[in-house]
Amino acid sequence: MANDINSINTNRPQQAARDIAERVKSEARSSTSEQNQNGNEGSDKVSLTSTASKLKDIERSIGSDAPVNQDRVNQVKDALSRGEYRVDADRVADKMIDFETSLRR
């Protein structure tokens, strides 16, 4: 049984950053709309907070960086195709336990 590992987790960080940036933009539009409805039309200004600016910078950097070690991916793919890839179940279990433990801290 072959597993497709070409697109696993490649868009999750980028999508999360885009979602956050869109939420910030939406809140800014909502805030502006509420102010306009309260009779402050034309007198208020909207500016990005430092947090919004940082989120924009993060979004740019995530989009430009490749978080995947392509050499390692190619090694695993080759080993899988040759039937030589072996999984150390004890090591996987230990890593899962370590991960779950770190989430509880």
C-alpha positions, 0 to 999 in steps of 0.5 A, spaced: 500 500 500 503 506 497 501 513 501 501 519 498 506 524 502 507 529 497 502 534 500 501 532 507 501 539 511 504 543 506 498 548 507 496 548 514 501 554 517 500 558 511 492 557 511 492 559 519 496 565 517 491 567 512 485 566 516 488 570 522 490 576 517 483 575 514 480 575 521 484 582 523 481 585 516 474 583 517 474 586 524 477 592 522 472 593 516 466 591 522 469 596 526 469 602 521 462 600 519 460 601 526 463 607 527 460 610 520 453 607 523 454 611 529 454 618 525 462 618 525 462 618 518 468 621 515 472 623 521 475 617 524 481 614 521 483 606 521 490 604 522 493 597 523 495 595 530 502 593 531 499 586 532 496 586 525 502 588 522 506 583 525 501 578 523 502 581 516 509 580 516 508 572 519 504 571 513 509 573 508 515 569 511 510 563 512 509 564 504 516 564 502 519 559 506 519 552 505 518 548 511 519 541 508 526 538 508 525 535 501 531 531 501 529 527 507 522 527 503 525 524 497 529 519 501 523 516 505 519 516 498 525 512 495 525 507 501 518 506 501 518 505 493 523 499 494 520 496 500 525 498 505 522 503 509 521 500 516 517 503 522 520 503 529 513 502 533 517 503 540 520 510 537 513 512 534 510 511 541 515 514 545 514 520 540 507 520 541 507 520 548 512 526 549 508 530 544 502 529 548 505 530 555 508 537 552 501 539 550 499 538 557 504 543 560 
